[in-house]
Amino acid sequence: MLAELSALLGGDIVVAPDAQNVVRHTRDYCVEGNPGVGILALTYPRNTGQVSAILRYCNQQRIAVQPQGGMTGLSGGGVPTGPCVVVSLERMRAIKEIDTAAGTITVEAGVVMQAVQQAAEDADLFFPLDLGGRGSCQIGGNLSTNAGGNRVLRFGMARDLVLGVEAVLADGTVIDALRKVIKNNSGYDVRQLFIGRHPRHHHGRGAAPVSQTAQRLHGDLCGGRLRGGTGVAVTCTHRVCLAADSL
């Protein structure tokens, strides 16, 4: 299996598990998993296409997958519970676009929250989602857990900031629901199907990682108040499996 995945994706994307490198992939902030749970391969995709290829292969071979983000969760959502292929989104850290006119930012799933906050601030905008783990948690994981954070009463949960997502289904199909507009009656609103569901050890058609996501931004904060009266939307490109371009 390792040889087939490496041939499909490249040796730098697929890593064989050993006693050392599996440790950080079998625990989050609170849950200590079992390093001997049976991780079959560690994969580190760099784009949505590679995430799609991994899921398609695992689906065909009936191999479970475990999407992972920054592993800062408290409930073990990213901790493997059985033999699986780990899909870590940590290399998907590109900020694809900041649209100051539309008030959106497009980022990949592995972008750290603090990097999104800083990018918005540099553009005189404000990304309101904030957690104590801002320096290590990833946007994909924030969406997969529907994070609330320090400003939830004023700005809402993570799902309230999302305008659109790009997600990858278990069979490798890429769902393009990445929209940067608030008014959108072009079809079913599928984005919420991929937000707020922990990855938790997916088998077959159970996995549906988010590869990209569009989220709302707001005017910059000044003296504790919003500077400027208009809201801004953030386009978060979450390229990967569920982080729910991607989780």
C-alpha positions in Angstrom: 0.0 0.0 0.0 2.8 2.4 0.9 4.5 1.8 -2.5 1.2 2.3 -4.4 0.4 5.6 -2.6 4.0 6.8 -3.1 3.8 6.0 -6.8 0.5 7.9 -6.9 1.5 11.0 -4.9 5.3 11.0 -4.5 7.6 10.0 -1.8 7.5 13.4 -0.1 3.8 13.2 0.4 3.6 9.6 1.8 5.7 8.7 4.9 6.0 5.3 6.5 4.9 5.3 10.1 7.5 4.5 12.8 7.6 4.7 16.6 8.7 8.3 16.6 6.6 10.0 13.9 3.3 8.5 14.9 3.3 10.0 18.4 2.1 13.5 17.4 -0.5 12.0 15.2 -2.1 9.9 18.0 -2.9 12.6 20.5 -4.5 16.0 20.8 -4.5 18.5 23.6 -6.5 16.3 26.0 -6.9 12.8 24.5 -3.9 10.4 24.6 -4.3 7.8 21.8 -2.5 4.6 21.3 0.6 4.9 19.1 0.2 1.2 18.3 -3.3 1.6 17.0 -2.2 0.6 13.5 -1.5 3.7 11.4 -0.8 2.3 7.9 0.6 5.5 6.3 1.1 9.2 7.1 0.2 11.5 4.2 0.8 15.2 3.8 -1.0 16.5 0.7 -0.2 20.0 -0.6 -3.4 20.6 -2.6 -7.0 19.5 -3.1 -6.0 17.2 -6.0 -3.7 15.1 -3.8 -6.4 14.9 -1.1 -8.8 13.7 -3.7 -6.3 11.1 -4.9 -5.7 9.8 -1.3 -9.4 9.4 -0.6 -10.2 7.8 -3.9 -7.4 5.2 -3.4 -8.5 4.5 0.2 -12.1 4.2 -0.8 -11.3 1.7 -3.5 -9.2 -0.3 -1.1 -11.7 0.0 1.7 -9.1 1.6 4.0 -10.2 4.0 6.8 -8.8 7.5 6.8 -8.2 10.0 9.6 -8.1 13.7 8.6 -6.1 15.9 10.9 -5.4 19.6 11.5 -3.4 21.2 14.2 -4.4 18.5 16.8 -5.3 21.2 19.4 -8.8 19.7 20.0 -10.1 18.6 23.4 -12.3 15.6 22.5 -10.1 13.3 20.3 -11.8 14.2 17.0 -8.5 13.8 15.1 -7.1 10.9 17.1 -7.1 7.5 15.2 -9.0 4.7 16.9 -8.1 1.9 14.5 -5.9 1.0 11.5 -6.1 3.9 9.0 -4.3 6.3 6.7 -3.7 9.7 8.4 -4.3 12.7 6.1 -2.6 15.7 7.7 -3.4 19.1 6.2 -0.5 20.9 7.8 1.2 21.6 4.4 -1.8 23.3 3.0 -1.0 26.7 4.3 -1.4 29.1 1.4 -3.4 32.2 1.7 -4.9 32.2 -1.8 -6.6 35.6 -2.0 -7.6 38.6 0.0 -10.4 40.5 -1.7 -10.6 43.8 0.1 -13.5 45.0 -2.1 -15.6 41.9 -1.3 -14.3 41.6 2.2 -13.2 38.0 1.8 -10.0 35.9 2.4 -9.4 32.6 0.7 -7.1 30.2 2.5 -6.2 26.6 2.5 -7.4 24.2 5.3 -4.0 24.0 7.0 -3.5 27.7 7.5 -3.1 28.6 11.2 -5.8 30.8 12.6 -3.3 33.5 13.7 -2.0 33.8 10.1 -5.5 34.4 8.9 -6.0 37.0 11.6 -2.8 38.8 10.7 -3.5 38.7 7.0 -6.9 40.3 7.6 -5.3 42.9 9.9 -2.7 43.8 7.3 -5.6 44.5 4.9 -7.4 46.7 7.5 -10.0 44.0 8.1 -10.8 41.8 11.0 -11.2 38.0 11.3 -13.3 37.6 14.5 -12.8 33.9 15.2 -10.3 33.6 18.1 -9.1 30.8 20.4 -6.4 30.3 22.9 -4.7 27.9 20.5 -4.7 30.5 17.7 -0.9 30.0 17.1 -1.3 26.3 16.3 -5.0 25.5 15.5 -5.8 25.3 11.8 -8.8 26.7 9.9 -9.8 23.3 8.7 -10.1 22.0 12.2 -11.9 25.1 13.3 -14.6 24.3 10.8 -14.8 20.6 11.4 -15.4 21.3 15.1 -17.5 24.5 14.5 -15.3 26.4 16.9 -16.8 29.1 19.1 -14.0 30.8 20.8 -13.6 34.1 22.7 -15.9 36.2 20.6 -18.7 33.8 20.0 -21.5 35.9 21.6 -20.7 38.9 19.3 -19.8 37.2 16.1 -21.2 33.7 16.3 -19.8 30.2 15.8 -17.3 29.3 13.0 -20.2 28.3 10.7 -21.6 31.8 11.0 -18.4 33.1 9.3 -18.4 30.7 6.4 -19.6 31.8 2.9 -18.6 28.7 1.0 -16.5 25.6 1.1 -14.7 23.2 -1.2 -14.8 19.7 0.1 -13.7 16.2 -1.0 -16.0 13.2 -0.7 -14.8 9.8 0.3 -14.7 8.6 -3.3 -12.5 11.5 -4.3 -15.2 13.7 -5.8 -14.5 17.4 -5.2 -17.5 19.4 -4.2 -17.2 23.0 -5.3 -19.4 25.1 -3.1 -16.9 27.9 -2.6 -18.8 31.1 -3.0 -17.9 34.6 -1.8 -21.3 36.2 -1.8 -23.9 36.4 0.9 -26.9 36.3 -1.4 -26.7 33.0 -3.2 -29.8 31.1 -4.3 -28.1 29.1 -7.0 -28.8 25.8 -5.4 -28.7 23.8 -2.2 -26.6 25.2 0.6 -24.3 22.3 1.2 -21.6 24.1 3.1 -23.2 23.3 6.5 -23.0 19.6 5.8 -19.3 19.8 6.1 -19.1 22.1 9.2 -19.3 21.0 12.8 -18.6 17.3 12.3 -15.5 15.8 13.8 -13.4 13.7 11.4 -13.4 10.8 13.8 -12.0 7.9 11.9 -13.8 7.7 8.6 -14.5 4.5 6.7 -15.4 4.2 3.0 -18.0 6.9 2.2 -17.9 8.4 5.6 -15.1 10.9 5.0 -15.8 14.3 3.5 -12.9 16.7 4.2 -13.2 20.4 3.4 -10.6 21.7 1.0 -11.5 25.3 0.9 -13.9 27.6 2.7 -15.1 31.2 2.4 -15.7 33.1 5.6 -16.8 36.5 6.6 -14.5 39.2 7.8 -15.4 42.4 9.5 -14.1 46.0 9.6 -10.9 46.4 11.7 -11.3 46.9 15.4 -10.2 50.2 16.8 -10.5 51.1 20.4 -12.7 48.1 21.0 -15.2 49.1 18.3 -15.5 48.1 14.7 -13.8 50.7 12.5 -16.0 51.2 9.4 -19.6 50.2 9.3 -19.5 47.4 6.7 -19.0 43.8 7.3 -16.4 41.8 5.4 -16.5 38.2 4.3 -13.5 35.9 4.6 -12.9 33.3 1.9 -11.0 30.5 3.6 -9.5 28.0 1.2 -9.4 24.8 3.1 -7.7 22.4 0.7 -7.9 18.9 2.1 -10.1 16.2 3.4 -12.5 17.1 6.0 -11.4 19.8 8.0 -15.2 20.0 6.8 -9.0 22.6 0.5 -9.3 21.5 3.6 -11.3 20.0 8.1 
